[in-house]
């Protein structure tokens, strides 16, 4: 890296570390289920909140990067689970262990190694085979191997973080996942509205009342535009290169129907009026244009607790957006537009 880039990265690191934030992670769909249901996954990243366990939150110590919290389907009967950001993205504890390229087999090995070390209580070995269990525990760690992730964040205060910790540590954590009415996007909406009441809402036109990650993002971005003092910003976490199939853009309900020939063609023949209504709903209230040139979010320093932060390895940057290569004004985070 050029000296100017290194300096810019350090300045950005210091600036971000001084401000707590809450970020919506709109995660792209992937695999067979992602083809059938292209709405993707929603999660929340809290950069000043950490966890003593996957279900017990606390303020972060110096050098820690925060947690990702989300709702999952049938993972130890829990409603929400908190995972440190580094393992959540890459299934490793130390950033020096993050691979630069992976295969499907390597991802399975990395995930299972992390599970055996940290998540045996949530996902114990299969009692019949002694191997890694089946199920959706794989969504807890290594998310960046499967898909790219779009982040939309605003600043928070210590008082807001403390209130959130108190509410969720005291809240009954029992799973009641429902794909249509109590899904991951509903949970993210709950978290964001805990910080900023009434900021995120359902879309009864374009999504027929089903909460989707894209609708969460649309609402959250709109709220940030109305409250610029909260310093709204956007970033992207790129899918790790390799032979793993690439993820796809998130869609809303109406958008997914319009883009899918296997759905829209039969619907057009059987109910052209309904199809026309879906198209209008999407055009009127279902679109969201992601910004070009969104800063890439990278992790570069090893996660530590109350210890001096080590120097980043040469091929990685601190936990900040990549510094710009143009004018100083472009160092400001890019806010998405609808």
N, C-alpha and C positions, 0 to 999 in steps of 0.2 A: 504494500500500500504506500501511496505517496504520503509524505509528512503532513500535507494539508488535510488529506482524508483521515489520517490517524487522529489529528487534532479535532477535526469535526466530529468524529465518532466519540471521542472522549467527552467533548462538550455536550453532545446529545445524551450520552450516558448519564452525565451528572444532572442534566436538566430533567430527564425522565425519572431518575432515582429520587429527585426532590418532590415529585408529585405522585400521590396515589391515584390510581385510576381503575375504572371498571370497563372491560371491553367485551362486547358481544363477538363471539367467534362464529361466523357463518361458514360451515364446513361443506365442501363439495361432495356430492354423492359419488359412489363408486360401486363396482361389482354388479352382480345380478340384481340385488335388491335396489341398488341405486338406479338401475335401468327401469325397474317397475315403478319406483317411487323416487323421482328425481328432485325431491325437495331438500335432501341433504340432512345435516345434523346441526344443532345449535348448542353452544356451550358458553360459559362465562369465564373470562380470565381476570383475576383480581391480583394486581401486582404487589399489593402491600398486605395481603392476607395469605397465611400459610396454614399448615395442618399438622397436628400431632399424630393424627390417624386419618384414614379416608373419610371419617365422619365427625371429626372434632377439629374445629377451626381455631386459629389464634393469630395475633399479629406476627408479621415476619420479623426475623432477626436480621442484623446487618449481613449483606451478601446473599440473601435468599431472594428468589425471583417471583414468588407467589404461586398460586394454584389455579387450576382449571376445575370448575365445578359444573356438573351437568346431571340430568336425569337419564337413567338407562333402563332398558327392559330386562327384567329377570336377572339382576346381578345381586345375589345374596338377599333378595327381598327388600332392598333399600330403595328409597326414593331418589336420593342424590348421593354422589360420591365426589370427593375432592382429591385430585392428584397433582403433585408438583408439576410445574409447567415443562421442565426438561424431560422427565419420564413420559408425561402426557404426549409430548410431540415425538420423542425418539426412543422411549423404553430403555433409557440408560440413566444412571445417576450423574455422571460426569460428562461435560460437554466434549472433553477430549476423546470420548468413546463414540461420539456420533459418527456413523459411517457417511462417506460422501456419495456412495452408491450402494444399492441393495437389490437382491433378488427376493422373490416370494419366499423361498426357503430360509434365507437369512433373516427376514423379518420374523418368521415364525420362531426361529431359534432365539433371537434377541428378546422378543416378547416373553417367551416361556422362561427364559433366564431371569427376567425381571419379576415375573409372577412368582417363581419359586422363592425369590429372595424377599419380596415385599407383599405379595398379594395372596398368599396361601389361604388366609382366612376367608377372603372373598371368592377365590376360585381355586379350591383344593384339587389335587390330582384326581383323575378318574379312578374310582375304587376298583374297577374291573381290570384296567390296563396299566394303571400307574403313570399314564402319560398325561399331557395337558388336557384339561377338560374342554368339551365343546361349549358353545354358548357365546354370549355377547361381551364377556369380560375383555375380549381383545380390543374393544373400543376404548378401554381405559388408558391404554398406553400405545405409543407408536402411531399416533394419528397422522403425523406428517409423512409416514411411509405410504399411506393409502390415498391421501388427497391433499389438495391445496386448501388453504384456510384464509378467509377474508376477515380482518378484524376492524371493529369500529368502536372507538373508546372515547370516554370523557373523563375529566378529572373528578376525584372524590376528595372528601375531607376525612381526617382521622375520626371525627365524630360519626360520620356515616359508616365508615368501616367497622367501628366498635359496635354500632347499633346492629349492623348486619351480622356480625359474629354472634352477638347475644341472641338475636332472633333465631338464627339457624342452628346454633348449638342447643337451644331449648326446644326447637321444633321437632315434632314427632317425625322420625325418618323411616317411614314405611312405604314401600313401593306400591304405586297404584297407576302404573303406566297404561295409557290408552292412546293408540296411534292417532285417533281423530280429535280427541278432546282433552287429553292430558299427556301430551308428548314432550319431547325435549325442548321444543320451541315455546310451549306453554310454561315450562319451568324457567327458561331464560327470561321470558316476559315477566314472570313473578319476581325474579332477582332484580331485573332492571327497574321495575316499578317500586321495589323496596328502596332503591336508591333515589329514584326520581319518580314520584307518584304520577300515574296516568301518562307516562311517557310512551309506553308501548301498548298497542291495542290490536285486536283482530281485524281482518278485512273481510267483511260480509259480502263484498261484491266480487272481487277477483279470487278470493280463496274460500268462498262459501262458508265463512265463519271458522274454518280450520286454521289454527295458528301454524305458520311455517317459518323456517329460519329467515327466508327472504323478507317476509312481512315484518318480522322483528327488526331486521336491519333497516328496512324502509322507514319504520316508525322511529327507530333510534336515531337515524341520520336526520330525519325531519325535526326531531326534538333538539338535536345538537345545533341545527341551523337557527332555531328560534332562541337558543341560549348560548351564544358564542363565548360568553365568559367561562363556560365549562371546558373550553379548548377542545372541541371535537376534532378527531383525527382518524385517519384510516391507515391500515397497513396490510400486507399480505405475507403469509407464511407459505412458501413454495413446497410442493410435494418433492420428497427426496428423489433424485434421479435414480434410474435403474430399470430393471425389466418388469417391475410391478406395473400393472395396467394403470393408465392415467385416469384421474378423476374427471368429472364433467361439471359444468356450471350449474349452480342452484336454480331451480325453477319454482314458481308458485303453482297453485292448483290449476288455474285457468291457463297459465303459460305452458304447463306440462301437457295439457290436453291439446293445445294448439300446435305444439312442436312435435307431438307424437302422431305419426301417420296411422299406427295401428289403433289409435283411439279416435282421432279426429275424422278419418274417412268413414268408418261405420256410423259415427255419430252424425255426420253431415247427411248421409243417405237416409238414416232413420228419423232424425229430428233436426232438419236444417234450421229451424227457428232457435232451437237450443244452442246449436253451434254458433249461430250469429250472435246470440246473447253472450256466449263465452268469449268470443272475439272482442266484442265491445267492452266487456268487463275488464279484459286484460289491457286493452288500449287505454281505457279511461283511468283505471286505478290499480294496474298490476305490474307496471314496468318500473325497473330500477336500473339505471346505467352506472356501472362501476367506473371509477375514475381511471384514466390512463396515467401511467407513471407513478402508481402507488408505491411508497417505500417498502422495501423488502425487510421483513423482521427476521433477524438472525440472533443466535445465541453464541456468545464467545467465551464467557468466563465461567469457571467451574462453580457450581452451587456450593456455598459454604455457609456456616453459621457463626457469626460473631468472630470472624477471622479476616485478616487482610485479604483483599481480592487478588488472586494471582494474575499475572499478565496473560492476555489471550494468546492462543496458539496462532501461528502466522496465517493459517488459512481460514480463520474465523474472526468474527467481529463481536463486540459486546452485545448485550441484549437490547439492541436499539435498531431503528431503521438504518439501512445503509446510508452513509452520507452522500449528498448529491455531488454531481460532478460539474454542475453549471454555476449559476450565480448564487450568492449567499441567500437571497430571498427564497430560493427553491428549497431551502432546508426546512421550511415549515411543512408540517404534515399535510397531505392532500385530503380534503374532505370530499366524500363522494357526492355525486349529483344524481338526482332522480331523472 
